[in-house]
Amino acid sequence: MMTPNGPQLRRVMFASFSMLFLVSCATQGDFGRDRPSVFNDEILPSIRNFATSTGNTPVSKFALTEKEQLLRTYSRRLGRDTTSRYFIPAVAPAQTSSPHQKNKAGPGRGVEEIVVKLPEIAKRNPYALNSEIDEDVSLIRRTRDLSRLIVADDKSRLRRLAVMKNASQTDRDSVTVRARENLLEADYIRRVARLRIKRYRRAIDVLSITDPQLDLKPARASVKRLGIELDRFTRQHRFEKKSTPLVLYDTA
């Protein structure tokens, strides 16, 4: 994991010192609880959320629903056999050549690289390779259906929040951030699936020249199905992003 650069470190330190300073100004109510105030309900939660988000930690206060937990299970399974690292590129991000690199936050801020690996047996055996691809087809299909339900839940939260009386900043942050987390999880699944398709095609090409007698038609057909399922999910996800009113959501 990349250590924070200069500007990031300064922001984290500022948020931490601000929290410590402002906490000393808080007043106590009955039983040692903070009295209701703009500071307690709005400013302090925002500082906490900012400090937490700069450390790449989820800031939503809600427990994951069963559907959200299942989405993350699909994400972990689709991300099997992958490695990820963050680094500062030696050249400008626009000059990087790796197809797995993606600029996270503009020039000088760092690049995330995800590399998909396949089990050794899948690289040698077309039946094992086809099994890997078929699992991904099923995962993407299930993710598409599940994502639709989760986005509906997020919109329901937003509607209920809009009519709540005396909603706190923590309430607003938790609803908005959870919806953003769910969309980002779906984005990760789409991104890794694209990389897996490239890796599968490469494995099929290598097998085709390693042993010309191998029957690779089933694997090629499975990769085609995976591409179709991913295209369907991508179209649905783009619509879901446009229809979800989130100021904090800013990924491609």
NUPAMI-245905 format. One record per residue (C-alpha): residue number from 1; residue in three letters; chain; y, z, x. Coordinates in nm, 2 decimals. Example, Ala and Ser with C-alpha at 12.3 -4.5 7.8 and 13.67 -1.06 7.14 Angstrom:
+-----+-----+-------+--------+--------+--------+
:   n : res : chain :     yy :     zz :     xx :
+-----+-----+-------+--------+--------+--------+
:   1 : ALA :     A :  -0.45 :   0.78 :   1.23 :
:   2 : SER :     A :  -0.11 :   0.71 :   1.37 :
+-----+-----+-------+--------+--------+--------+
This chain:
+-----+-----+-------+--------+--------+--------+
:   n : res : chain :     yy :     zz :     xx :
+-----+-----+-------+--------+--------+--------+
:   1 : MET :     A :   0.00 :   0.00 :   0.00 :
:   2 : MET :     A :   0.34 :  -0.10 :   0.14 :
:   3 : THR :     A :   0.57 :   0.19 :   0.22 :
:   4 : PRO :     A :   0.91 :   0.19 :   0.05 :
:   5 : ASN :     A :   1.18 :  -0.02 :   0.24 :
:   6 : GLY :     A :   1.53 :   0.11 :   0.30 :
:   7 : PRO :     A :   1.69 :   0.04 :  -0.04 :
:   8 : GLN :     A :   1.38 :   0.17 :  -0.23 :
:   9 : LEU :     A :   1.37 :   0.48 :  -0.02 :
:  10 : ARG :     A :   1.74 :   0.55 :  -0.08 :
:  11 : ARG :     A :   1.69 :   0.51 :  -0.46 :
:  12 : VAL :     A :   1.40 :   0.74 :  -0.46 :
:  13 : MET :     A :   1.59 :   1.00 :  -0.26 :
:  14 : PHE :     A :   1.89 :   0.97 :  -0.48 :
:  15 : ALA :     A :   1.69 :   1.01 :  -0.80 :
:  16 : SER :     A :   1.51 :   1.32 :  -0.65 :
:  17 : PHE :     A :   1.82 :   1.49 :  -0.54 :
:  18 : SER :     A :   2.00 :   1.40 :  -0.86 :
:  19 : MET :     A :   1.71 :   1.56 :  -1.06 :
:  20 : LEU :     A :   1.72 :   1.88 :  -0.85 :
:  21 : PHE :     A :   2.10 :   1.91 :  -0.88 :
:  22 : LEU :     A :   2.11 :   1.84 :  -1.25 :
:  23 : VAL :     A :   1.82 :   2.07 :  -1.33 :
:  24 : SER :     A :   2.02 :   2.36 :  -1.19 :
:  25 : CYS :     A :   2.29 :   2.28 :  -1.44 :
:  26 : ALA :     A :   2.06 :   2.30 :  -1.74 :
:  27 : THR :     A :   2.10 :   2.59 :  -1.98 :
:  28 : GLN :     A :   1.81 :   2.79 :  -2.13 :
:  29 : GLY :     A :   1.75 :   2.86 :  -2.49 :
:  30 : ASP :     A :   1.50 :   3.09 :  -2.67 :
:  31 : PHE :     A :   1.18 :   3.17 :  -2.49 :
:  32 : GLY :     A :   1.30 :   3.00 :  -2.17 :
:  33 : ARG :     A :   1.32 :   2.65 :  -2.33 :
:  34 : ASP :     A :   1.60 :   2.41 :  -2.25 :
:  35 : ARG :     A :   1.87 :   2.40 :  -2.52 :
:  36 : PRO :     A :   1.90 :   2.06 :  -2.70 :
:  37 : SER :     A :   2.16 :   1.85 :  -2.53 :
:  38 : VAL :     A :   2.24 :   1.50 :  -2.42 :
:  39 : PHE :     A :   2.14 :   1.60 :  -2.07 :
:  40 : ASN :     A :   1.80 :   1.75 :  -2.17 :
:  41 : ASP :     A :   1.72 :   1.47 :  -2.43 :
:  42 : GLU :     A :   1.85 :   1.16 :  -2.25 :
:  43 : ILE :     A :   1.98 :   1.19 :  -1.89 :
:  44 : LEU :     A :   1.69 :   1.40 :  -1.75 :
:  45 : PRO :     A :   1.41 :   1.20 :  -1.90 :
:  46 : SER :     A :   1.57 :   0.88 :  -1.77 :
:  47 : ILE :     A :   1.59 :   1.02 :  -1.41 :
:  48 : ARG :     A :   1.23 :   1.13 :  -1.43 :
:  49 : ASN :     A :   1.13 :   0.79 :  -1.55 :
:  50 : PHE :     A :   1.33 :   0.62 :  -1.28 :
:  51 : ALA :     A :   1.18 :   0.84 :  -1.00 :
:  52 : THR :     A :   0.83 :   0.79 :  -1.13 :
:  53 : SER :     A :   0.86 :   0.42 :  -1.17 :
:  54 : THR :     A :   0.98 :   0.37 :  -0.81 :
:  55 : GLY :     A :   0.65 :   0.53 :  -0.71 :
:  56 : ASN :     A :   0.45 :   0.27 :  -0.91 :
:  57 : THR :     A :   0.32 :   0.53 :  -1.14 :
:  58 : PRO :     A :   0.30 :   0.48 :  -1.52 :
:  59 : VAL :     A :   0.58 :   0.66 :  -1.69 :
:  60 : SER :     A :   0.47 :   0.65 :  -2.05 :
:  61 : LYS :     A :   0.40 :   1.00 :  -2.19 :
:  62 : PHE :     A :   0.14 :   0.87 :  -2.44 :
:  63 : ALA :     A :  -0.23 :   0.90 :  -2.39 :
:  64 : LEU :     A :  -0.41 :   0.57 :  -2.39 :
:  65 : THR :     A :  -0.56 :   0.46 :  -2.73 :
:  66 : GLU :     A :  -0.92 :   0.35 :  -2.74 :
:  67 : LYS :     A :  -0.80 :  -0.01 :  -2.75 :
:  68 : GLU :     A :  -0.57 :   0.04 :  -2.45 :
:  69 : GLN :     A :  -0.85 :   0.20 :  -2.26 :
:  70 : LEU :     A :  -1.08 :  -0.09 :  -2.34 :
:  71 : LEU :     A :  -0.82 :  -0.34 :  -2.22 :
:  72 : ARG :     A :  -0.80 :  -0.16 :  -1.89 :
:  73 : THR :     A :  -1.18 :  -0.16 :  -1.86 :
:  74 : TYR :     A :  -1.18 :  -0.53 :  -1.91 :
:  75 : SER :     A :  -0.90 :  -0.56 :  -1.64 :
:  76 : ARG :     A :  -1.10 :  -0.36 :  -1.39 :
:  77 : ARG :     A :  -1.42 :  -0.56 :  -1.46 :
:  78 : LEU :     A :  -1.23 :  -0.89 :  -1.42 :
:  79 : GLY :     A :  -1.08 :  -0.76 :  -1.10 :
:  80 : ARG :     A :  -1.42 :  -0.69 :  -0.95 :
:  81 : ASP :     A :  -1.47 :  -0.81 :  -0.59 :
:  82 : THR :     A :  -1.09 :  -0.85 :  -0.53 :
:  83 : THR :     A :  -0.87 :  -0.71 :  -0.27 :
:  84 : SER :     A :  -0.50 :  -0.65 :  -0.30 :
:  85 : ARG :     A :  -0.22 :  -0.56 :  -0.05 :
:  86 : TYR :     A :   0.15 :  -0.55 :  -0.03 :
:  87 : PHE :     A :   0.35 :  -0.67 :   0.27 :
:  88 : ILE :     A :   0.68 :  -0.80 :   0.39 :
:  89 : PRO :     A :   0.65 :  -1.17 :   0.48 :
:  90 : ALA :     A :   0.76 :  -1.29 :   0.82 :
:  91 : VAL :     A :   0.92 :  -1.59 :   0.65 :
:  92 : ALA :     A :   1.12 :  -1.63 :   0.33 :
:  93 : PRO :     A :   0.90 :  -1.60 :   0.02 :
:  94 : ALA :     A :   0.97 :  -1.96 :  -0.07 :
:  95 : GLN :     A :   0.81 :  -2.07 :   0.25 :
:  96 : THR :     A :   0.49 :  -1.88 :   0.21 :
:  97 : SER :     A :   0.19 :  -2.11 :   0.17 :
:  98 : SER :     A :  -0.09 :  -1.88 :   0.04 :
:  99 : PRO :     A :  -0.18 :  -1.97 :  -0.32 :
: 100 : HIS :     A :  -0.25 :  -1.60 :  -0.39 :
: 101 : GLN :     A :   0.10 :  -1.48 :  -0.29 :
: 102 : LYS :     A :   0.36 :  -1.38 :  -0.55 :
: 103 : ASN :     A :   0.71 :  -1.26 :  -0.48 :
: 104 : LYS :     A :   0.74 :  -0.92 :  -0.66 :
: 105 : ALA :     A :   1.11 :  -0.85 :  -0.64 :
: 106 : GLY :     A :   1.30 :  -1.12 :  -0.46 :
: 107 : PRO :     A :   1.36 :  -1.19 :  -0.09 :
: 108 : GLY :     A :   1.29 :  -0.90 :   0.15 :
: 109 : ARG :     A :   1.12 :  -0.68 :  -0.11 :
: 110 : GLY :     A :   0.76 :  -0.76 :  -0.05 :
: 111 : VAL :     A :   0.48 :  -0.98 :  -0.16 :
: 112 : GLU :     A :   0.15 :  -0.90 :  -0.33 :
: 113 : GLU :     A :  -0.16 :  -1.08 :  -0.22 :
: 114 : ILE :     A :  -0.48 :  -1.08 :  -0.43 :
: 115 : VAL :     A :  -0.79 :  -1.24 :  -0.29 :
: 116 : VAL :     A :  -1.10 :  -1.29 :  -0.50 :
: 117 : LYS :     A :  -1.43 :  -1.25 :  -0.33 :
: 118 : LEU :     A :  -1.77 :  -1.34 :  -0.47 :
: 119 : PRO :     A :  -2.11 :  -1.17 :  -0.42 :
: 120 : GLU :     A :  -2.31 :  -1.33 :  -0.15 :
: 121 : ILE :     A :  -2.59 :  -1.42 :  -0.39 :
: 122 : ALA :     A :  -2.34 :  -1.60 :  -0.61 :
: 123 : LYS :     A :  -2.23 :  -1.81 :  -0.31 :
: 124 : ARG :     A :  -2.59 :  -1.92 :  -0.25 :
: 125 : ASN :     A :  -2.75 :  -1.93 :  -0.59 :
: 126 : PRO :     A :  -2.61 :  -2.15 :  -0.87 :
: 127 : TYR :     A :  -2.78 :  -1.93 :  -1.13 :
: 128 : ALA :     A :  -2.61 :  -1.62 :  -1.00 :
: 129 : LEU :     A :  -2.28 :  -1.80 :  -0.98 :
: 130 : ASN :     A :  -2.31 :  -1.92 :  -1.34 :
: 131 : SER :     A :  -2.38 :  -1.57 :  -1.45 :
: 132 : GLU :     A :  -2.06 :  -1.45 :  -1.29 :
: 133 : ILE :     A :  -1.86 :  -1.72 :  -1.46 :
: 134 : ASP :     A :  -2.02 :  -1.66 :  -1.80 :
: 135 : GLU :     A :  -1.92 :  -1.29 :  -1.78 :
: 136 : ASP :     A :  -1.56 :  -1.39 :  -1.72 :
: 137 : VAL :     A :  -1.57 :  -1.63 :  -2.02 :
: 138 : SER :     A :  -1.68 :  -1.34 :  -2.24 :
: 139 : LEU :     A :  -1.42 :  -1.10 :  -2.09 :
: 140 : ILE :     A :  -1.13 :  -1.34 :  -2.15 :
: 141 : ARG :     A :  -1.24 :  -1.41 :  -2.50 :
: 142 : ARG :     A :  -1.27 :  -1.04 :  -2.58 :
: 143 : THR :     A :  -0.93 :  -0.97 :  -2.41 :
: 144 : ARG :     A :  -0.76 :  -1.23 :  -2.62 :
: 145 : ASP :     A :  -0.88 :  -1.06 :  -2.94 :
: 146 : LEU :     A :  -0.80 :  -0.71 :  -2.81 :
: 147 : SER :     A :  -0.46 :  -0.80 :  -2.69 :
: 148 : ARG :     A :  -0.36 :  -0.93 :  -3.03 :
: 149 : LEU :     A :  -0.45 :  -0.59 :  -3.18 :
: 150 : ILE :     A :  -0.27 :  -0.39 :  -2.90 :
: 151 : VAL :     A :   0.05 :  -0.59 :  -2.94 :
: 152 : ALA :     A :   0.04 :  -0.52 :  -3.32 :
: 153 : ASP :     A :   0.02 :  -0.15 :  -3.24 :
: 154 : ASP :     A :   0.31 :  -0.17 :  -3.00 :
: 155 : LYS :     A :   0.52 :  -0.34 :  -3.26 :
: 156 : SER :     A :   0.42 :  -0.08 :  -3.51 :
: 157 : ARG :     A :   0.54 :   0.19 :  -3.27 :
: 158 : LEU :     A :   0.88 :   0.01 :  -3.23 :
: 159 : ARG :     A :   0.92 :  -0.01 :  -3.61 :
: 160 : ARG :     A :   0.84 :   0.35 :  -3.66 :
: 161 : LEU :     A :   1.07 :   0.45 :  -3.37 :
: 162 : ALA :     A :   1.36 :   0.26 :  -3.53 :
: 163 : VAL :     A :   1.35 :   0.47 :  -3.85 :
: 164 : MET :     A :   1.29 :   0.80 :  -3.68 :
: 165 : LYS :     A :   1.56 :   1.06 :  -3.71 :
: 166 : ASN :     A :   1.67 :   1.24 :  -3.40 :
: 167 : ALA :     A :   1.44 :   1.03 :  -3.17 :
: 168 : SER :     A :   1.47 :   1.16 :  -2.81 :
: 169 : GLN :     A :   1.52 :   0.94 :  -2.50 :
: 170 : THR :     A :   1.16 :   1.04 :  -2.40 :
: 171 : ASP :     A :   1.03 :   0.90 :  -2.73 :
: 172 : ARG :     A :   1.22 :   0.57 :  -2.67 :
: 173 : ASP :     A :   1.11 :   0.55 :  -2.31 :
: 174 : SER :     A :   0.74 :   0.62 :  -2.39 :
: 175 : VAL :     A :   0.73 :   0.36 :  -2.66 :
: 176 : THR :     A :   0.90 :   0.09 :  -2.46 :
: 177 : VAL :     A :   0.72 :   0.16 :  -2.13 :
: 178 : ARG :     A :   0.38 :   0.17 :  -2.30 :
: 179 : ALA :     A :   0.43 :  -0.17 :  -2.46 :
: 180 : ARG :     A :   0.55 :  -0.30 :  -2.12 :
: 181 : GLU :     A :   0.24 :  -0.16 :  -1.95 :
: 182 : ASN :     A :   0.02 :  -0.33 :  -2.20 :
: 183 : LEU :     A :   0.18 :  -0.66 :  -2.15 :
: 184 : LEU :     A :   0.17 :  -0.62 :  -1.77 :
: 185 : GLU :     A :  -0.20 :  -0.54 :  -1.79 :
: 186 : ALA :     A :  -0.26 :  -0.86 :  -1.98 :
: 187 : ASP :     A :  -0.05 :  -1.05 :  -1.72 :
: 188 : TYR :     A :  -0.27 :  -0.91 :  -1.44 :
: 189 : ILE :     A :  -0.58 :  -1.03 :  -1.63 :
: 190 : ARG :     A :  -0.44 :  -1.38 :  -1.66 :
: 191 : ARG :     A :  -0.34 :  -1.39 :  -1.30 :
: 192 : VAL :     A :  -0.68 :  -1.28 :  -1.17 :
: 193 : ALA :     A :  -0.86 :  -1.51 :  -1.40 :
: 194 : ARG :     A :  -0.67 :  -1.81 :  -1.25 :
: 195 : LEU :     A :  -0.77 :  -1.70 :  -0.90 :
: 196 : ARG :     A :  -1.13 :  -1.66 :  -1.01 :
: 197 : ILE :     A :  -1.14 :  -2.02 :  -1.14 :
: 198 : LYS :     A :  -1.01 :  -2.15 :  -0.81 :
: 199 : ARG :     A :  -1.27 :  -1.94 :  -0.63 :
: 200 : TYR :     A :  -1.55 :  -2.06 :  -0.85 :
: 201 : ARG :     A :  -1.46 :  -2.43 :  -0.81 :
: 202 : ARG :     A :  -1.45 :  -2.38 :  -0.43 :
: 203 : ALA :     A :  -1.80 :  -2.21 :  -0.44 :
: 204 : ILE :     A :  -1.94 :  -2.50 :  -0.65 :
: 205 : ASP :     A :  -1.80 :  -2.76 :  -0.40 :
: 206 : VAL :     A :  -1.95 :  -2.58 :  -0.11 :
: 207 : LEU :     A :  -2.29 :  -2.55 :  -0.28 :
: 208 : SER :     A :  -2.28 :  -2.92 :  -0.37 :
: 209 : ILE :     A :  -2.26 :  -3.02 :   0.00 :
: 210 : THR :     A :  -2.48 :  -2.74 :   0.13 :
: 211 : ASP :     A :  -2.77 :  -2.86 :  -0.09 :
: 212 : PRO :     A :  -2.73 :  -3.19 :  -0.27 :
: 213 : GLN :     A :  -3.04 :  -3.12 :  -0.48 :
: 214 : LEU :     A :  -2.89 :  -2.82 :  -0.66 :
: 215 : ASP :     A :  -2.82 :  -2.85 :  -1.03 :
: 216 : LEU :     A :  -2.46 :  -2.74 :  -1.06 :
: 217 : LYS :     A :  -2.38 :  -2.89 :  -1.40 :
: 218 : PRO :     A :  -2.42 :  -2.56 :  -1.58 :
: 219 : ALA :     A :  -2.18 :  -2.39 :  -1.34 :
: 220 : ARG :     A :  -1.93 :  -2.67 :  -1.38 :
: 221 : ALA :     A :  -1.95 :  -2.65 :  -1.75 :
: 222 : SER :     A :  -1.90 :  -2.27 :  -1.74 :
: 223 : VAL :     A :  -1.59 :  -2.31 :  -1.53 :
: 224 : LYS :     A :  -1.45 :  -2.56 :  -1.78 :
: 225 : ARG :     A :  -1.52 :  -2.31 :  -2.06 :
: 226 : LEU :     A :  -1.34 :  -2.04 :  -1.87 :
: 227 : GLY :     A :  -1.04 :  -2.26 :  -1.82 :
: 228 : ILE :     A :  -1.03 :  -2.33 :  -2.19 :
: 229 : GLU :     A :  -1.05 :  -1.96 :  -2.28 :
: 230 : LEU :     A :  -0.78 :  -1.88 :  -2.03 :
: 231 : ASP :     A :  -0.55 :  -2.15 :  -2.17 :
: 232 : ARG :     A :  -0.59 :  -2.01 :  -2.51 :
: 233 : PHE :     A :  -0.52 :  -1.66 :  -2.39 :
: 234 : THR :     A :  -0.21 :  -1.78 :  -2.20 :
: 235 : ARG :     A :  -0.06 :  -1.95 :  -2.50 :
: 236 : GLN :     A :  -0.12 :  -1.64 :  -2.71 :
: 237 : HIS :     A :   0.02 :  -1.41 :  -2.45 :
: 238 : ARG :     A :   0.34 :  -1.62 :  -2.41 :
: 239 : PHE :     A :   0.40 :  -1.59 :  -2.78 :
: 240 : GLU :     A :   0.33 :  -1.22 :  -2.78 :
: 241 : LYS :     A :   0.59 :  -1.17 :  -2.50 :
: 242 : LYS :     A :   0.85 :  -1.36 :  -2.69 :
: 243 : SER :     A :   0.79 :  -1.17 :  -3.01 :
: 244 : THR :     A :   0.79 :  -0.83 :  -2.85 :
: 245 : PRO :     A :   1.15 :  -0.70 :  -2.82 :
: 246 : LEU :     A :   1.13 :  -0.53 :  -2.48 :
: 247 : VAL :     A :   1.44 :  -0.51 :  -2.25 :
: 248 : LEU :     A :   1.22 :  -0.38 :  -1.97 :
: 249 : TYR :     A :   0.98 :  -0.67 :  -1.97 :
: 250 : ASP :     A :   1.08 :  -0.92 :  -1.70 :
: 251 : THR :     A :   0.77 :  -1.08 :  -1.55 :
: 252 : ALA :     A :   0.70 :  -1.45 :  -1.54 :
+-----+-----+-------+--------+--------+--------+
